[in-house]
Amino acid sequence: MGSKTVVGDPIVVGDSTLIPLISIGADTRGVVDRKQEANKATSQAGAGAGVRTIAIIIVDKDGARIER
């Protein structure tokens, strides 16, 4: 199984809009396993697959940029 990048729902904070880029796939299992130990509410996208935010697109009065 490979991984896939998806765009999450935009989140408006003040005058800025945050758009998460999320990676879903088998290669993110280690990240999810660590999060599960710290927080039992970590979501999973199926057996053996993990979910993690890889970057956020920030759109504000200065334009758009990507932050890792």
mmCIF file of the N, C-alpha and C atoms, coordinates in Angstrom:
data_MODEL
# 
_entry.id   MODEL 
# 
loop_
_atom_site.group_PDB 
_atom_site.id 
_atom_site.type_symbol 
_atom_site.label_atom_id 
_atom_site.label_alt_id 
_atom_site.label_comp_id 
_atom_site.label_asym_id 
_atom_site.label_entity_id 
_atom_site.label_seq_id 
_atom_site.pdbx_PDB_ins_code 
_atom_site.Cartn_x 
_atom_site.Cartn_y 
_atom_site.Cartn_z 
_atom_site.occupancy 
_atom_site.B_iso_or_equiv 
_atom_site.pdbx_formal_charge 
_atom_site.auth_seq_id 
_atom_site.auth_comp_id 
_atom_site.auth_asym_id 
_atom_site.auth_atom_id 
_atom_site.pdbx_PDB_model_num 
ATOM 1   N N  . MET A 1 1  ? 0.848   -1.175 0.000  1.00 0.00 ? 1  MET A N  1 
ATOM 2   C CA . MET A 1 1  ? 0.000   0.000  0.000  1.00 0.00 ? 1  MET A CA 1 
ATOM 3   C C  . MET A 1 1  ? 0.888   1.230  0.000  1.00 0.00 ? 1  MET A C  1 
ATOM 4   N N  . GLY A 1 2  ? 0.610   2.194  -0.824 1.00 0.00 ? 2  GLY A N  1 
ATOM 5   C CA . GLY A 1 2  ? 1.362   3.434  -0.881 1.00 0.00 ? 2  GLY A CA 1 
ATOM 6   C C  . GLY A 1 2  ? 0.690   4.502  -0.040 1.00 0.00 ? 2  GLY A C  1 
ATOM 7   N N  . SER A 1 3  ? 1.187   5.709  -0.142 1.00 0.00 ? 3  SER A N  1 
ATOM 8   C CA . SER A 1 3  ? 0.562   6.797  0.599  1.00 0.00 ? 3  SER A CA 1 
ATOM 9   C C  . SER A 1 3  ? -0.107  7.752  -0.370 1.00 0.00 ? 3  SER A C  1 
ATOM 10  N N  . LYS A 1 4  ? -1.022  8.546  0.161  1.00 0.00 ? 4  LYS A N  1 
ATOM 11  C CA . LYS A 1 4  ? -1.760  9.510  -0.637 1.00 0.00 ? 4  LYS A CA 1 
ATOM 12  C C  . LYS A 1 4  ? -1.827  10.805 0.167  1.00 0.00 ? 4  LYS A C  1 
ATOM 13  N N  . THR A 1 5  ? -1.688  11.934 -0.505 1.00 0.00 ? 5  THR A N  1 
ATOM 14  C CA . THR A 1 5  ? -1.816  13.229 0.152  1.00 0.00 ? 5  THR A CA 1 
ATOM 15  C C  . THR A 1 5  ? -3.185  13.801 -0.182 1.00 0.00 ? 5  THR A C  1 
ATOM 16  N N  . VAL A 1 6  ? -3.888  14.249 0.839  1.00 0.00 ? 6  VAL A N  1 
ATOM 17  C CA . VAL A 1 6  ? -5.204  14.843 0.647  1.00 0.00 ? 6  VAL A CA 1 
ATOM 18  C C  . VAL A 1 6  ? -5.220  16.234 1.282  1.00 0.00 ? 6  VAL A C  1 
ATOM 19  N N  . VAL A 1 7  ? -6.149  17.048 0.834  1.00 0.00 ? 7  VAL A N  1 
ATOM 20  C CA . VAL A 1 7  ? -6.302  18.398 1.358  1.00 0.00 ? 7  VAL A CA 1 
ATOM 21  C C  . VAL A 1 7  ? -7.464  18.384 2.338  1.00 0.00 ? 7  VAL A C  1 
ATOM 22  N N  . GLY A 1 8  ? -7.200  18.867 3.564  1.00 0.00 ? 8  GLY A N  1 
ATOM 23  C CA . GLY A 1 8  ? -8.233  18.900 4.590  1.00 0.00 ? 8  GLY A CA 1 
ATOM 24  C C  . GLY A 1 8  ? -9.136  20.118 4.447  1.00 0.00 ? 8  GLY A C  1 
ATOM 25  N N  . ASP A 1 9  ? -10.151 20.176 5.290  1.00 0.00 ? 9  ASP A N  1 
ATOM 26  C CA . ASP A 1 9  ? -11.086 21.299 5.286  1.00 0.00 ? 9  ASP A CA 1 
ATOM 27  C C  . ASP A 1 9  ? -10.382 22.572 5.758  1.00 0.00 ? 9  ASP A C  1 
ATOM 28  N N  . PRO A 1 10 ? -10.665 23.704 5.114  1.00 0.00 ? 10 PRO A N  1 
ATOM 29  C CA . PRO A 1 10 ? -10.071 24.974 5.543  1.00 0.00 ? 10 PRO A CA 1 
ATOM 30  C C  . PRO A 1 10 ? -10.543 25.361 6.945  1.00 0.00 ? 10 PRO A C  1 
ATOM 31  N N  . ILE A 1 11 ? -9.639  25.988 7.700  1.00 0.00 ? 11 ILE A N  1 
ATOM 32  C CA . ILE A 1 11 ? -9.937  26.457 9.050  1.00 0.00 ? 11 ILE A CA 1 
ATOM 33  C C  . ILE A 1 11 ? -9.662  27.960 9.061  1.00 0.00 ? 11 ILE A C  1 
ATOM 34  N N  . VAL A 1 12 ? -10.672 28.755 9.412  1.00 0.00 ? 12 VAL A N  1 
ATOM 35  C CA . VAL A 1 12 ? -10.513 30.204 9.449  1.00 0.00 ? 12 VAL A CA 1 
ATOM 36  C C  . VAL A 1 12 ? -10.156 30.615 10.872 1.00 0.00 ? 12 VAL A C  1 
ATOM 37  N N  . VAL A 1 13 ? -9.033  31.356 10.993 1.00 0.00 ? 13 VAL A N  1 
ATOM 38  C CA . VAL A 1 13 ? -8.576  31.871 12.277 1.00 0.00 ? 13 VAL A CA 1 
ATOM 39  C C  . VAL A 1 13 ? -8.312  33.360 12.087 1.00 0.00 ? 13 VAL A C  1 
ATOM 40  N N  . GLY A 1 14 ? -9.203  34.191 12.619 1.00 0.00 ? 14 GLY A N  1 
ATOM 41  C CA . GLY A 1 14 ? -9.065  35.630 12.420 1.00 0.00 ? 14 GLY A CA 1 
ATOM 42  C C  . GLY A 1 14 ? -9.141  35.966 10.942 1.00 0.00 ? 14 GLY A C  1 
ATOM 43  N N  . ASP A 1 15 ? -8.106  36.647 10.434 1.00 0.00 ? 15 ASP A N  1 
ATOM 44  C CA . ASP A 1 15 ? -8.047  37.029 9.018  1.00 0.00 ? 15 ASP A CA 1 
ATOM 45  C C  . ASP A 1 15 ? -7.283  36.023 8.167  1.00 0.00 ? 15 ASP A C  1 
ATOM 46  N N  . SER A 1 16 ? -6.923  34.884 8.753  1.00 0.00 ? 16 SER A N  1 
ATOM 47  C CA . SER A 1 16 ? -6.146  33.863 8.044  1.00 0.00 ? 16 SER A CA 1 
ATOM 48  C C  . SER A 1 16 ? -6.974  32.614 7.812  1.00 0.00 ? 16 SER A C  1 
ATOM 49  N N  . THR A 1 17 ? -6.645  31.904 6.728  1.00 0.00 ? 17 THR A N  1 
ATOM 50  C CA . THR A 1 17 ? -7.254  30.604 6.450  1.00 0.00 ? 17 THR A CA 1 
ATOM 51  C C  . THR A 1 17 ? -6.135  29.564 6.428  1.00 0.00 ? 17 THR A C  1 
ATOM 52  N N  . LEU A 1 18 ? -6.308  28.487 7.195  1.00 0.00 ? 18 LEU A N  1 
ATOM 53  C CA . LEU A 1 18 ? -5.341  27.401 7.269  1.00 0.00 ? 18 LEU A CA 1 
ATOM 54  C C  . LEU A 1 18 ? -5.925  26.192 6.556  1.00 0.00 ? 18 LEU A C  1 
ATOM 55  N N  . ILE A 1 19 ? -5.129  25.605 5.650  1.00 0.00 ? 19 ILE A N  1 
ATOM 56  C CA . ILE A 1 19 ? -5.580  24.440 4.897  1.00 0.00 ? 19 ILE A CA 1 
ATOM 57  C C  . ILE A 1 19 ? -4.562  23.322 5.118  1.00 0.00 ? 19 ILE A C  1 
ATOM 58  N N  . PRO A 1 20 ? -4.935  22.263 5.864  1.00 0.00 ? 20 PRO A N  1 
ATOM 59  C CA . PRO A 1 20 ? -3.979  21.187 6.134  1.00 0.00 ? 20 PRO A CA 1 
ATOM 60  C C  . PRO A 1 20 ? -3.784  20.259 4.939  1.00 0.00 ? 20 PRO A C  1 
ATOM 61  N N  . LEU A 1 21 ? -2.541  19.827 4.727  1.00 0.00 ? 21 LEU A N  1 
ATOM 62  C CA . LEU A 1 21 ? -2.214  18.777 3.763  1.00 0.00 ? 21 LEU A CA 1 
ATOM 63  C C  . LEU A 1 21 ? -1.921  17.540 4.588  1.00 0.00 ? 21 LEU A C  1 
ATOM 64  N N  . ILE A 1 22 ? -2.645  16.473 4.331  1.00 0.00 ? 22 ILE A N  1 
ATOM 65  C CA . ILE A 1 22 ? -2.601  15.276 5.164  1.00 0.00 ? 22 ILE A CA 1 
ATOM 66  C C  . ILE A 1 22 ? -2.094  14.096 4.355  1.00 0.00 ? 22 ILE A C  1 
ATOM 67  N N  . SER A 1 23 ? -1.181  13.326 4.944  1.00 0.00 ? 23 SER A N  1 
ATOM 68  C CA . SER A 1 23 ? -0.668  12.117 4.307  1.00 0.00 ? 23 SER A CA 1 
ATOM 69  C C  . SER A 1 23 ? -1.365  10.919 4.920  1.00 0.00 ? 23 SER A C  1 
ATOM 70  N N  . ILE A 1 24 ? -1.854  10.039 4.055  1.00 0.00 ? 24 ILE A N  1 
ATOM 71  C CA . ILE A 1 24 ? -2.509  8.811  4.495  1.00 0.00 ? 24 ILE A CA 1 
ATOM 72  C C  . ILE A 1 24 ? -1.779  7.650  3.846  1.00 0.00 ? 24 ILE A C  1 
ATOM 73  N N  . GLY A 1 25 ? -1.302  6.701  4.637  1.00 0.00 ? 25 GLY A N  1 
ATOM 74  C CA . GLY A 1 25 ? -0.635  5.557  4.051  1.00 0.00 ? 25 GLY A CA 1 
ATOM 75  C C  . GLY A 1 25 ? 0.166   4.759  5.048  1.00 0.00 ? 25 GLY A C  1 
ATOM 76  N N  . ALA A 1 26 ? 0.673   3.633  4.587  1.00 0.00 ? 26 ALA A N  1 
ATOM 77  C CA . ALA A 1 26 ? 1.406   2.703  5.440  1.00 0.00 ? 26 ALA A CA 1 
ATOM 78  C C  . ALA A 1 26 ? 2.700   3.298  5.965  1.00 0.00 ? 26 ALA A C  1 
ATOM 79  N N  . ASP A 1 27 ? 3.306   4.233  5.234  1.00 0.00 ? 27 ASP A N  1 
ATOM 80  C CA . ASP A 1 27 ? 4.591   4.766  5.644  1.00 0.00 ? 27 ASP A CA 1 
ATOM 81  C C  . ASP A 1 27 ? 4.497   5.739  6.812  1.00 0.00 ? 27 ASP A C  1 
ATOM 82  N N  . THR A 1 28 ? 3.296   6.020  7.328  1.00 0.00 ? 28 THR A N  1 
ATOM 83  C CA . THR A 1 28 ? 3.139   6.941  8.453  1.00 0.00 ? 28 THR A CA 1 
ATOM 84  C C  . THR A 1 28 ? 2.802   6.214  9.755  1.00 0.00 ? 28 THR A C  1 
ATOM 85  N N  . ARG A 1 29 ? 2.868   4.886  9.763  1.00 0.00 ? 29 ARG A N  1 
ATOM 86  C CA . ARG A 1 29 ? 2.485   4.127  10.955 1.00 0.00 ? 29 ARG A CA 1 
ATOM 87  C C  . ARG A 1 29 ? 3.252   4.523  12.197 1.00 0.00 ? 29 ARG A C  1 
ATOM 88  N N  . GLY A 1 30 ? 4.542   4.755  12.102 1.00 0.00 ? 30 GLY A N  1 
ATOM 89  C CA . GLY A 1 30 ? 5.337   5.111  13.274 1.00 0.00 ? 30 GLY A CA 1 
ATOM 90  C C  . GLY A 1 30 ? 4.843   6.383  13.930 1.00 0.00 ? 30 GLY A C  1 
ATOM 91  N N  . VAL A 1 31 ? 4.440   7.363  13.127 1.00 0.00 ? 31 VAL A N  1 
ATOM 92  C CA . VAL A 1 31 ? 3.928   8.618  13.665 1.00 0.00 ? 31 VAL A CA 1 
ATOM 93  C C  . VAL A 1 31 ? 2.633   8.357  14.409 1.00 0.00 ? 31 VAL A C  1 
ATOM 94  N N  . VAL A 1 32 ? 1.739   7.594  13.812 1.00 0.00 ? 32 VAL A N  1 
ATOM 95  C CA . VAL A 1 32 ? 0.456   7.313  14.453 1.00 0.00 ? 32 VAL A CA 1 
ATOM 96  C C  . VAL A 1 32 ? 0.665   6.509  15.737 1.00 0.00 ? 32 VAL A C  1 
ATOM 97  N N  . ASP A 1 33 ? 1.564   5.520  15.717 1.00 0.00 ? 33 ASP A N  1 
ATOM 98  C CA . ASP A 1 33 ? 1.821   4.724  16.915 1.00 0.00 ? 33 ASP A CA 1 
ATOM 99  C C  . ASP A 1 33 ? 2.274   5.606  18.073 1.00 0.00 ? 33 ASP A C  1 
ATOM 100 N N  . ARG A 1 34 ? 3.159   6.560  17.818 1.00 0.00 ? 34 ARG A N  1 
ATOM 101 C CA . ARG A 1 34 ? 3.621   7.460  18.880 1.00 0.00 ? 34 ARG A CA 1 
ATOM 102 C C  . ARG A 1 34 ? 2.485   8.335  19.380 1.00 0.00 ? 34 ARG A C  1 
ATOM 103 N N  . LYS A 1 35 ? 1.645   8.826  18.470 1.00 0.00 ? 35 LYS A N  1 
ATOM 104 C CA . LYS A 1 35 ? 0.521   9.655  18.883 1.00 0.00 ? 35 LYS A CA 1 
ATOM 105 C C  . LYS A 1 35 ? -0.482  8.850  19.701 1.00 0.00 ? 35 LYS A C  1 
ATOM 106 N N  . GLN A 1 36 ? -0.694  7.593  19.349 1.00 0.00 ? 36 GLN A N  1 
ATOM 107 C CA . GLN A 1 36 ? -1.633  6.764  20.091 1.00 0.00 ? 36 GLN A CA 1 
ATOM 108 C C  . GLN A 1 36 ? -1.169  6.565  21.518 1.00 0.00 ? 36 GLN A C  1 
ATOM 109 N N  . GLU A 1 37 ? 0.111   6.428  21.724 1.00 0.00 ? 37 GLU A N  1 
ATOM 110 C CA . GLU A 1 37 ? 0.629   6.275  23.074 1.00 0.00 ? 37 GLU A CA 1 
ATOM 111 C C  . GLU A 1 37 ? 0.365   7.530  23.893 1.00 0.00 ? 37 GLU A C  1 
ATOM 112 N N  . ALA A 1 38 ? 0.492   8.704  23.249 1.00 0.00 ? 38 ALA A N  1 
ATOM 113 C CA . ALA A 1 38 ? 0.301   9.968  23.947 1.00 0.00 ? 38 ALA A CA 1 
ATOM 114 C C  . ALA A 1 38 ? -1.173  10.362 24.019 1.00 0.00 ? 38 ALA A C  1 
ATOM 115 N N  . ASN A 1 39 ? -1.953  9.939  23.024 1.00 0.00 ? 39 ASN A N  1 
ATOM 116 C CA . ASN A 1 39 ? -3.351  10.357 22.952 1.00 0.00 ? 39 ASN A CA 1 
ATOM 117 C C  . ASN A 1 39 ? -4.174  9.269  22.281 1.00 0.00 ? 39 ASN A C  1 
ATOM 118 N N  . LYS A 1 40 ? -5.043  8.627  23.018 1.00 0.00 ? 40 LYS A N  1 
ATOM 119 C CA . LYS A 1 40 ? -5.831  7.506  22.495 1.00 0.00 ? 40 LYS A CA 1 
ATOM 120 C C  . LYS A 1 40 ? -6.826  7.939  21.417 1.00 0.00 ? 40 LYS A C  1 
ATOM 121 N N  . ALA A 1 41 ? -7.010  9.230  21.216 1.00 0.00 ? 41 ALA A N  1 
ATOM 122 C CA . ALA A 1 41 ? -7.981  9.710  20.237 1.00 0.00 ? 41 ALA A CA 1 
ATOM 123 C C  . ALA A 1 41 ? -7.407  9.815  18.826 1.00 0.00 ? 41 ALA A C  1 
ATOM 124 N N  . THR A 1 42 ? -6.177  9.403  18.616 1.00 0.00 ? 42 THR A N  1 
ATOM 125 C CA . THR A 1 42 ? -5.575  9.481  17.284 1.00 0.00 ? 42 THR A CA 1 
ATOM 126 C C  . THR A 1 42 ? -6.406  8.654  16.307 1.00 0.00 ? 42 THR A C  1 
ATOM 127 N N  . SER A 1 43 ? -6.723  9.250  15.155 1.00 0.00 ? 43 SER A N  1 
ATOM 128 C CA . SER A 1 43 ? -7.537  8.517  14.181 1.00 0.00 ? 43 SER A CA 1 
ATOM 129 C C  . SER A 1 43 ? -6.654  7.682  13.274 1.00 0.00 ? 43 SER A C  1 
ATOM 130 N N  . GLN A 1 44 ? -7.261  6.634  12.705 1.00 0.00 ? 44 GLN A N  1 
ATOM 131 C CA . GLN A 1 44 ? -6.567  5.789  11.743 1.00 0.00 ? 44 GLN A CA 1 
ATOM 132 C C  . GLN A 1 44 ? -7.421  5.641  10.500 1.00 0.00 ? 44 GLN A C  1 
ATOM 133 N N  . ALA A 1 45 ? -6.775  5.433  9.385  1.00 0.00 ? 45 ALA A N  1 
ATOM 134 C CA . ALA A 1 45 ? -7.480  5.315  8.104  1.00 0.00 ? 45 ALA A CA 1 
ATOM 135 C C  . ALA A 1 45 ? -7.484  3.865  7.634  1.00 0.00 ? 45 ALA A C  1 
ATOM 136 N N  . GLY A 1 46 ? -7.740  2.931  8.522  1.00 0.00 ? 46 GLY A N  1 
ATOM 137 C CA . GLY A 1 46 ? -7.777  1.526  8.142  1.00 0.00 ? 46 GLY A CA 1 
ATOM 138 C C  . GLY A 1 46 ? -6.682  0.742  8.820  1.00 0.00 ? 46 GLY A C  1 
ATOM 139 N N  . ALA A 1 47 ? -6.723  -0.557 8.683  1.00 0.00 ? 47 ALA A N  1 
ATOM 140 C CA . ALA A 1 47 ? -5.760  -1.432 9.345  1.00 0.00 ? 47 ALA A CA 1 
ATOM 141 C C  . ALA A 1 47 ? -4.351  -1.172 8.850  1.00 0.00 ? 47 ALA A C  1 
ATOM 142 N N  . GLY A 1 48 ? -3.471  -0.834 9.754  1.00 0.00 ? 48 GLY A N  1 
ATOM 143 C CA . GLY A 1 48 ? -2.071  -0.636 9.415  1.00 0.00 ? 48 GLY A CA 1 
ATOM 144 C C  . GLY A 1 48 ? -1.746  0.671  8.726  1.00 0.00 ? 48 GLY A C  1 
ATOM 145 N N  . ALA A 1 49 ? -2.733  1.507  8.483  1.00 0.00 ? 49 ALA A N  1 
ATOM 146 C CA . ALA A 1 49 ? -2.475  2.771  7.805  1.00 0.00 ? 49 ALA A CA 1 
ATOM 147 C C  . ALA A 1 49 ? -2.463  3.899  8.823  1.00 0.00 ? 49 ALA A C  1 
ATOM 148 N N  . GLY A 1 50 ? -1.707  4.956  8.523  1.00 0.00 ? 50 GLY A N  1 
ATOM 149 C CA . GLY A 1 50 ? -1.622  6.085  9.430  1.00 0.00 ? 50 GLY A CA 1 
ATOM 150 C C  . GLY A 1 50 ? -2.033  7.373  8.771  1.00 0.00 ? 50 GLY A C  1 
ATOM 151 N N  . VAL A 1 51 ? -2.299  8.372  9.606  1.00 0.00 ? 51 VAL A N  1 
ATOM 152 C CA . VAL A 1 51 ? -2.717  9.681  9.144  1.00 0.00 ? 51 VAL A CA 1 
ATOM 153 C C  . VAL A 1 51 ? -1.854  10.716 9.851  1.00 0.00 ? 51 VAL A C  1 
ATOM 154 N N  . ARG A 1 52 ? -1.306  11.673 9.083  1.00 0.00 ? 52 ARG A N  1 
ATOM 155 C CA . ARG A 1 52 ? -0.555  12.751 9.727  1.00 0.00 ? 52 ARG A CA 1 
ATOM 156 C C  . ARG A 1 52 ? -0.613  14.001 8.865  1.00 0.00 ? 52 ARG A C  1 
ATOM 157 N N  . THR A 1 53 ? -0.560  15.162 9.520  1.00 0.00 ? 53 THR A N  1 
ATOM 158 C CA . THR A 1 53 ? -0.495  16.429 8.806  1.00 0.00 ? 53 THR A CA 1 
ATOM 159 C C  . THR A 1 53 ? 0.948   16.647 8.384  1.00 0.00 ? 53 THR A C  1 
ATOM 160 N N  . ILE A 1 54 ? 1.174   16.879 7.091  1.00 0.00 ? 54 ILE A N  1 
ATOM 161 C CA . ILE A 1 54 ? 2.543   17.058 6.604  1.00 0.00 ? 54 ILE A CA 1 
ATOM 162 C C  . ILE A 1 54 ? 2.889   18.519 6.351  1.00 0.00 ? 54 ILE A C  1 
ATOM 163 N N  . ALA A 1 55 ? 1.880   19.362 6.148  1.00 0.00 ? 55 ALA A N  1 
ATOM 164 C CA . ALA A 1 55 ? 2.109   20.783 5.929  1.00 0.00 ? 55 ALA A CA 1 
ATOM 165 C C  . ALA A 1 55 ? 0.778   21.508 6.067  1.00 0.00 ? 55 ALA A C  1 
ATOM 166 N N  . ILE A 1 56 ? 0.878   22.837 6.181  1.00 0.00 ? 56 ILE A N  1 
ATOM 167 C CA . ILE A 1 56 ? -0.316  23.666 6.237  1.00 0.00 ? 56 ILE A CA 1 
ATOM 168 C C  . ILE A 1 56 ? -0.134  24.818 5.257  1.00 0.00 ? 56 ILE A C  1 
ATOM 169 N N  . ILE A 1 57 ? -1.146  25.042 4.433  1.00 0.00 ? 57 ILE A N  1 
ATOM 170 C CA . ILE A 1 57 ? -1.160  26.203 3.551  1.00 0.00 ? 57 ILE A CA 1 
ATOM 171 C C  . ILE A 1 57 ? -1.806  27.336 4.350  1.00 0.00 ? 57 ILE A C  1 
ATOM 172 N N  . ILE A 1 58 ? -1.119  28.466 4.429  1.00 0.00 ? 58 ILE A N  1 
ATOM 173 C CA . ILE A 1 58 ? -1.636  29.624 5.157  1.00 0.00 ? 58 ILE A CA 1 
ATOM 174 C C  . ILE A 1 58 ? -1.938  30.717 4.136  1.00 0.00 ? 58 ILE A C  1 
ATOM 175 N N  . VAL A 1 59 ? -3.188  31.174 4.138  1.00 0.00 ? 59 VAL A N  1 
ATOM 176 C CA . VAL A 1 59 ? -3.605  32.254 3.247  1.00 0.00 ? 59 VAL A CA 1 
ATOM 177 C C  . VAL A 1 59 ? -4.014  33.422 4.134  1.00 0.00 ? 59 VAL A C  1 
ATOM 178 N N  . ASP A 1 60 ? -3.333  34.564 3.961  1.00 0.00 ? 60 ASP A N  1 
ATOM 179 C CA . ASP A 1 60 ? -3.661  35.756 4.740  1.00 0.00 ? 60 ASP A CA 1 
ATOM 180 C C  . ASP A 1 60 ? -3.485  37.004 3.885  1.00 0.00 ? 60 ASP A C  1 
ATOM 181 N N  . LYS A 1 61 ? -3.492  38.164 4.514  1.00 0.00 ? 61 LYS A N  1 
ATOM 182 C CA . LYS A 1 61 ? -3.400  39.429 3.769  1.00 0.00 ? 61 LYS A CA 1 
ATOM 183 C C  . LYS A 1 61 ? -2.099  39.557 2.984  1.00 0.00 ? 61 LYS A C  1 
ATOM 184 N N  . ASP A 1 62 ? -1.077  38.819 3.363  1.00 0.00 ? 62 ASP A N  1 
ATOM 185 C CA . ASP A 1 62 ? 0.222   38.875 2.680  1.00 0.00 ? 62 ASP A CA 1 
ATOM 186 C C  . ASP A 1 62 ? 0.325   37.899 1.518  1.00 0.00 ? 62 ASP A C  1 
ATOM 187 N N  . GLY A 1 63 ? -0.675  37.048 1.321  1.00 0.00 ? 63 GLY A N  1 
ATOM 188 C CA . GLY A 1 63 ? -0.652  36.058 0.250  1.00 0.00 ? 63 GLY A CA 1 
ATOM 189 C C  . GLY A 1 63 ? -0.785  34.652 0.804  1.00 0.00 ? 63 GLY A C  1 
ATOM 190 N N  . ALA A 1 64 ? -0.185  33.689 0.093  1.00 0.00 ? 64 ALA A N  1 
ATOM 191 C CA . ALA A 1 64 ? -0.261  32.285 0.498  1.00 0.00 ? 64 ALA A CA 1 
ATOM 192 C C  . ALA A 1 64 ? 1.149   31.728 0.661  1.00 0.00 ? 64 ALA A C  1 
ATOM 193 N N  . ARG A 1 65 ? 1.303   30.828 1.660  1.00 0.00 ? 65 ARG A N  1 
ATOM 194 C CA . ARG A 1 65 ? 2.580   30.169 1.876  1.00 0.00 ? 65 ARG A CA 1 
ATOM 195 C C  . ARG A 1 65 ? 2.335   28.796 2.473  1.00 0.00 ? 65 ARG A C  1 
ATOM 196 N N  . ILE A 1 66 ? 3.342   27.938 2.363  1.00 0.00 ? 66 ILE A N  1 
ATOM 197 C CA . ILE A 1 66 ? 3.253   26.594 2.933  1.00 0.00 ? 66 ILE A CA 1 
ATOM 198 C C  . ILE A 1 66 ? 4.239   26.487 4.082  1.00 0.00 ? 66 ILE A C  1 
ATOM 199 N N  . GLU A 1 67 ? 3.754   25.989 5.237  1.00 0.00 ? 67 GLU A N  1 
ATOM 200 C CA . GLU A 1 67 ? 4.600   25.754 6.407  1.00 0.00 ? 67 GLU A CA 1 
ATOM 201 C C  . GLU A 1 67 ? 4.577   24.256 6.703  1.00 0.00 ? 67 GLU A C  1 
ATOM 202 N N  . ARG A 1 68 ? 5.753   23.686 6.955  1.00 0.00 ? 68 ARG A N  1 
ATOM 203 C CA . ARG A 1 68 ? 5.832   22.272 7.308  1.00 0.00 ? 68 ARG A CA 1 
ATOM 204 C C  . ARG A 1 68 ? 5.559   22.077 8.771  1.00 0.00 ? 68 ARG A C  1 
# 
